């Protein structure tokens, strides 16, 4: 059995832009179903504009020399925002995301994130790790992890 928990993070480069765009679109379009065509075009244009600007903040998740996902952390208020954690479908449910999240939580006292309500796999993991819902929209939850409340 392969040890998928052994991963490394590498800084994204301009060569990764199209990969990151595909990851971001997959996340949004998987969980924001039934969007009008005009909204999908607007989201796609936004993603194509912002990822090249944020490229230096992205990290690529590598397992067995293969790019399998990405991570984007940003400063936010009194902590950090987990803006994106994406894993290819073949690498989900193998402990990789949990391992990455635990490393983030061990190194930060406050972590924030948005999660789609339909993404029950991620939502349940976040709750299990101690994230609490702070805000609700029609499609997503804004969650916070606060180490001082443990």
Backbone as a ProteinNet text record, in pm:
[ID]
protein_1_A
[PRIMARY]
XXXXXXXXXXXXXXXXXXXXXXXXXXXXXXXXXXXXXXXXXXXXXXXXXXXXXXXXXXXXXXXXXXXXXXXXXXXXXXXXXXXXXXXXXXXXXXXXXXXXXXXXXXXXXXXXXXXXXXXXXXXXXXXXXXXXXXXXXXXXXXXXXXXXXX
[TERTIARY]
84.2	0	87.9	53.2	130.6	105.7	210.4	197.2	167.9	40.6	0.2	16.1	42.2	58.1	194.4	285.3	415.7	401.3	397.3	380.5	481.1	499.7	578.7	504.7	535.3	476.8	585.9	556.3	650.3	581.3	658.7	603.8	555.3	436.2	381.9	461.7	464.4	531	429.8	472.7	385.4	341.9	425	388.9	268.7	235.8	124.8	-7.8	-8.2	-127.9	-248.7	-235.1	-349.4	-396.9	-304.6	-340.5	-421.1	-374.1	-443.6	-581.7	-592.4	-722.9	-817.2	-768.1	-854.7	-897	-806	-840.6	-950	-929.2	-1024.1	-1161.6	-1163.5	-1291.7	-1360	-1283.5	-1342	-1409.1	-1343.2	-1399.7	-1531.3	-1530.5	-1649.5	-1762.9	-1732.3	-1838.1	-1889.8	-1811.1	-1860.6	-1965.7	-1948.9	-2034.6	-2129	-2112	-2204.4	-2282.4	-2362.1	-2435.7	-2545.9	-2588	-2701.5	-2676.3	-2551.3	-2523.2	-2559.8	-2613.9	-2641	-2509.9	-2518.2	-2399.7	-2322.6	-2393.9	-2328.5	-2248.3	-2299.7	-2229.1	-2103.7	-2113	-1996.5	-1887.6	-1926.8	-1830.3	-1765.4	-1844.2	-1792.1	-1690.9	-1724.7	-1635.3	-1506.5	-1521.3	-1403.8	-1311	-1366.8	-1285.3	-1215.8	-1287.6	-1229.2	-1110.3	-1130.1	-1024.4	-904.3	-929.2	-819.7	-741.9	-806.4	-739.8	-664.1	-723.7	-664	-551.2	-560.9	-457	-318.3	-302.8	-168.7	-116.5	-206.7	-166.6	-123.9	-191	-163.6	-63	-6.5	74.8	185.9	244.9	354.7	308.6	179.8	126.3	77.8	64.5	18.3	132.3	96.4	188.4	123.6	206	159.3	186.6	87.8	102.5	157	270	338.6	342.9	303.5	315.2	376.8	483.7	553.7	587	637	677.9	562.4	439.1	322.1	247.6	206.3	126.4	-15.8	-61.7	-192.7	-288	-244.6	-332.1	-259.9	-328.3	-269.6	-319.4	-246.3	-275.5	-253.3	-346	-331.8	-370.1	-272.1	-293.1	-268.3	-350.6	-335.7	-353.3	-286.5	-308.8	-451.9	-513.4	-652.2	-674.7	-714.5	-742.7	-636.1	-676.7	-583.4	-530.2	-538.5	-492.5	-460.6	-493.2	-474	-603.5	-617.4	-731.4	-682.3	-742.3	-717.3	-805.6	-748.6	-825.6	-854.5	-759.7	-783.1	-698.3	-761.3	-694.3	-764.7	-695.6	-755.4	-669.9	-735.1	-669.1	-743.2	-666.9	-728.8	-816.9	-923.8	-1019.4	-953.4	-853.6	-785.6	-703.5	-682	-599.4	-680.8	-810.6	-897.4	-925.1	-964.1	-998.2	-879.4	-758.9	-638.7	-556.7	-613.8	-546.2	-456.1	-442.7	-352.9	-404.4	-531.8	-590.1	-588.1	-618	-615	-474.8	-375.9	-236.6	-195.8	-230.7	-199.4	-269.9	-397.6	-473.1	-413.9	-377.5	-317.8	-188.2	-107.6	15	-16.8	-118.9	-159.4	-209.1	-292.7	-349.7	-242.3	-144.3	-35.5	51.1	54.3	142.7	71.1	-59.7	-136.7	-242.7	-259.7	-357.8	-500.2	-516	-648.4	-643.2	-737.2	-746.5	-891.9	-911.3	-1044.1	-1053.8	-1176.3	-1197.9	-1344.3	-1368.6	-1502.2	-1517.1	-1634.2	-1660.8	-1803.3	-1818.3	-1952	-2032.1	-2158	-2244.8	-2255.1	-2254.4	-2265.8	-2139	-2028.4	-1901.9	-1896.6	-1982.7	-1999.5	-1874.1	-1796.6	-1671.9	-1578.5	-1555.1	-1468.4	-1531.7	-1660.5	-1730.1	-1717.9	-1739.5	-1728.1	-1584.7	-1487.2	-1347.3	-1317.5	-1360	-1334.9	-1398.2	-1520.3	-1586.4	-1510.2	-1468.2	-1393.1	-1262.3	-1200.2	-1074.4	-1094.9	-1221.3	-1248.1	-1291.3	-1315.4	-1365.6	-1511	-1547.7	-1684.6	-1738.9	-1868.3	-1932.5	-1951.5	-1900.5	-1912.4	-2018	-2037.1	-2126.7	-2181.8	-2301.9	-2366.1	-2417.7	-2394	-2456.5	-2549.8	-2607.5	-2698.8	-2627.5	-2499.6	-2429.1	-2308.5	-2258.5	-2132.7	-2138.1	-2040.5	-2015.8	-1879.1	-1870.9	-1742.4	-1710.3	-1594.5	-1560.9	-1431.7	-1418.9	-1300.6	-1251.2	-1121.2	-1053.5	-977.3	-997.7	-930.3	-864.5	-730.7	-655.4	-676.5	-700.9	-718	-849.3	-941.9	-1069.6	-1063.5	-949.5	-935.2	-919.3
-119.5	0	124.8	220	342.6	430.4	502.8	596.1	734.7	765.9	894.2	1008.8	977.9	1085.6	1152.6	1090.4	1151	1240.3	1367.7	1465.1	1576.2	1655.1	1776.5	1890.9	2009.4	2130.8	2205.6	2243.5	2322.4	2450.3	2557.5	2684.9	2669.6	2720.5	2717.6	2812.6	2781.8	2867.8	2905.5	2990.2	3030	2909.7	2805.1	2683.5	2612.3	2644.4	2580	2655.3	2767.9	2851.9	2777.3	2709.3	2638.4	2525.6	2456.7	2351.4	2410.2	2522.1	2587.4	2636.7	2688.1	2732.2	2612.1	2499.5	2381.4	2333.3	2338.2	2298.4	2389.7	2519.6	2616.9	2602.9	2589.4	2573	2443.2	2336.9	2209.3	2222.1	2289.1	2307.4	2383.9	2492.8	2577.6	2508.4	2451.5	2394.3	2262.7	2193.3	2071.2	2103.3	2216.2	2244.5	2362.6	2439.8	2550.2	2514	2412.4	2357.9	2453.9	2430.3	2503	2652.4	2691.8	2833	2869	2988.9	3032.7	3045.2	3028.8	3033.4	3164.7	3274.2	3404.8	3409.6	3346.3	3343.7	3257.8	3145.8	3059.2	3133.8	3207.9	3287.7	3393.6	3458.2	3560.7	3499.3	3384	3315	3272.5	3216.6	3172.2	3289.2	3401.6	3521	3570.2	3569.6	3612.3	3521.9	3391.9	3296.1	3314.1	3328.9	3346.3	3476	3574	3700.5	3692.3	3630.2	3633.7	3533	3414.9	3314.3	3362.3	3421.9	3471.7	3576.7	3653.8	3755	3688.4	3579.6	3510.8	3396.2	3375	3256.1	3237.1	3344.6	3332.6	3284.2	3287.9	3242.9	3097.2	3040.6	2902.2	2804.2	2688.9	2577.4	2457.7	2379.3	2259.4	2140.1	2052.8	1931.1	1822.3	1765.2	1664.1	1532.2	1424.5	1289.8	1201	1131	1042.9	1116.9	1239.5	1324.7	1362	1350.8	1386.6	1501.3	1599.5	1710.5	1660.3	1667.7	1610.6	1711.9	1834.1	1933.1	2062.7	2150.8	2280.3	2332.4	2430.2	2493.8	2643.2	2721.7	2867.4	2919.8	2975.1	3037.7	3186.7	3267.3	3412.7	3469	3580	3648.5	3698.3	3686.6	3730	3773.9	3898.1	3953.7	3909.1	3830.9	3791.2	3648.9	3599	3463.4	3446.1	3328.1	3302.6	3247.9	3268.4	3217.4	3101.8	2987.2	2874.1	2898.1	2966.6	3007.3	2888	2794.6	2677.8	2560.3	2446.5	2317.5	2223.8	2186.6	2102.1	1978.1	1862.7	1736.9	1670.4	1613.4	1532.7	1426.9	1391.1	1294.6	1162.8	1117.7	990.9	995.8	1115.1	1130.5	1174.7	1176.2	1211.3	1087.7	1110.5	1003.2	912.1	968.1	891.2	953.6	1056.7	1121.2	1237.2	1264.1	1371.1	1507.4	1536.1	1665	1683.3	1577.5	1584.2	1615.4	1551.2	1574.1	1719.1	1769.2	1908.5	2003.6	1978.9	2064.9	2061.9	1945.3	1937.1	2016.5	2012.4	2092.8	2241.7	2282.6	2423.6	2463.5	2379.7	2411.1	2411.1	2324.2	2321.1	2445.7	2511.6	2627.4	2761.7	2760.5	2885.5	2880	2991.8	2991.6	3015.1	3085	3106.8	3082.1	2999.3	2966	2983.1	3046.3	3070.8	3002.7	2968.9	2911.7	2921.5	2911.7	2900.1	2757.9	2699	2565.6	2562	2495.7	2479.5	2383.8	2417.4	2332.8	2192	2180.8	2049.6	1965.5	2027.3	1955.3	1891.7	1793.9	1735.6	1663.6	1607.6	1540.7	1640.6	1754.1	1856.7	1918	1946.2	2006.8	1920	1790.5	1700.3	1694.8	1697.6	1699.3	1826.9	1940.8	2067.7	2068	2019.7	2013.6	1920.6	1806.1	1709.4	1771.1	1857.7	1921	2041.6	2081.3	2189.8	2321	2325.1	2447.3	2468.8	2594.4	2632.9	2724.9	2710.4	2795.7	2934.6	3035.3	3174.8	3251.2	3209.7	3282.9	3184.4	3212.2	3125.4	3208.3	3160.1	3219.1	3113.1	3141.6	3045.1	2914.4	2923.6	2804	2763	2852.3	2822.9	2859	2800.7	2835.9	2903.3	3004.7	3063	3006.9	2940.7	2869.6	2923.7	2903.9	2948.5	2837.9	2823.1	2738	2832.7	2819.4	2904.5	2815.1	2809.6	2722.5	2758.6	2885.3	2928.6	2877.3	2830.8	2777.5	2626.4	2568.2	2421.9	2385.5
0	0	0	-83.5	-93.7	27.1	68.3	179.3	122.8	111.2	55.1	153.9	280.3	378.3	365.3	291.2	266.9	143.9	167.9	60.8	81.2	-21.4	-4	-70.3	-22.9	-79	-153.4	-275.3	-354.6	-398.5	-403.6	-449.9	-593.3	-618.6	-753.9	-842.6	-970.4	-1068.1	-1176	-1265.7	-1376.5	-1459.5	-1461.4	-1535.2	-1473.5	-1347.4	-1277.2	-1289.6	-1355	-1359.4	-1414.2	-1527.4	-1585.6	-1494	-1429	-1334.3	-1218.6	-1164.1	-1052.7	-1094.9	-1215.3	-1265.9	-1272.8	-1322.4	-1332.4	-1194.1	-1094.4	-957.8	-902.3	-915.6	-859.4	-925.3	-1056.7	-1126.4	-1085.6	-1069.8	-1028.6	-893	-799.7	-666.2	-673.1	-743.5	-749.5	-824.8	-939.7	-1022	-966	-884.1	-817.8	-712.1	-644.4	-529.3	-547	-651.3	-679.6	-805.7	-790.5	-904.3	-951.2	-1072.8	-1130.8	-1144.6	-1163.6	-1187.3	-1330.9	-1351.4	-1488.2	-1567.4	-1698.2	-1784.2	-1766.3	-1753.2	-1736.4	-1606.1	-1501.4	-1372.7	-1382.1	-1451.8	-1470.5	-1547.6	-1650.6	-1727.8	-1640.3	-1555.3	-1465	-1367.2	-1309.6	-1216.3	-1287.7	-1406.8	-1483	-1512.4	-1554.5	-1581.9	-1456.3	-1343.9	-1216.9	-1179.8	-1191.2	-1156.6	-1249.1	-1377.7	-1473.9	-1447.7	-1388.2	-1356.2	-1223.8	-1121.5	-987.7	-965.7	-1024.3	-998.9	-1043.5	-1161.4	-1195.9	-1096.8	-1038.8	-940.3	-809.7	-771.3	-644.8	-658.1	-775.4	-800.9	-698.6	-650.7	-554	-417.5	-390.8	-261.9	-265.3	-382.6	-396.7	-372.4	-315.8	-304.6	-373.8	-439.1	-507.9	-416.8	-401.6	-321.6	-414.1	-374.6	-455.2	-378.3	-443.9	-387.8	-495	-457.7	-553.5	-683.3	-668.2	-781.4	-874.6	-825.4	-905.3	-838.6	-917.6	-866.9	-845.3	-719.3	-687.3	-623.7	-603.9	-542.5	-516.5	-443.8	-413.2	-279.4	-230.5	-102.8	-118.9	-65	-66.2	71.3	141.6	272.4	258.7	326.4	323	463.2	490.7	618.1	621.1	739	752.2	896.3	913.7	1046.4	1146.2	1246.9	1353.1	1332.8	1210.6	1183.8	1036.9	985.1	843.1	783.7	655.1	580.4	493.9	512.2	423.8	301.7	204	87.1	-2.9	-7.9	-91.8	-46.3	-38.8	-21.5	-117.5	-222.3	-325.4	-344.3	-352.6	-384.7	-499.8	-593.7	-699.4	-635.5	-702	-646.4	-607.5	-681.5	-650.1	-522.1	-467.5	-347.9	-226.5	-239.7	-127.7	-43.1	81.7	176.6	206.6	200.6	229.3	342.7	408.9	520.3	481.8	355	309.3	354.7	326.5	365.8	516.1	589.5	736.4	784.3	726.2	763.9	736.9	620	585.4	681.4	706.7	799.1	939.8	989.1	1122.4	1130.6	1025.3	1023.1	1027.5	954.8	955.5	1094.6	1154.6	1286.1	1394.9	1383.7	1482.1	1476.7	1361.6	1343.4	1344	1369.8	1369.1	1477.8	1548.2	1656.1	1606.2	1494.2	1437	1286.9	1241.5	1100	1057.4	945	889.5	753.4	713.4	580.7	542.1	413.4	356.7	305.1	321.9	269.6	214.9	100.4	44.6	131.2	155.3	238	180.6	47.9	-16.7	-3.4	33.9	48.2	187.4	207.7	341	389.5	298.8	338.7	407.1	342.8	400.7	525.3	519.3	632.6	757.6	743.4	858.2	912	822.8	866.8	944.6	893.4	962.1	1101.1	1111.3	1241.9	1336.1	1285.9	1366.2	1419.8	1340.5	1380.2	1471.9	1493.9	1587.6	1526.9	1397.1	1334.3	1374.9	1392.6	1426.7	1317.8	1288.6	1188.9	1248.3	1176.9	1221.1	1141.1	1016.4	927	824.2	777.5	679.9	563.5	441.4	323.3	266.2	153.1	92.4	56.5	15.6	-32.5	51.2	138.8	207.8	356.4	427.9	567.7	577.1	662.3	698.3	835.6	846.2	969.4	1030.1	1161.8	1234.2	1327.7	1329.8	1428	1519.6	1650.4	1747.2	1851.1	1844.4	1933.9	2080.2	2109.3	2248.8	2309.2	2225.3	2274.8	2296.7	2280.5	2297.2	2442.5
[MASK]
++++++++++++++++++++++++++++++++++++++++++++++++++++++++++++++++++++++++++++++++++++++++++++++++++++++++++++++++++++++++++++++++++++++++++++++++++++++

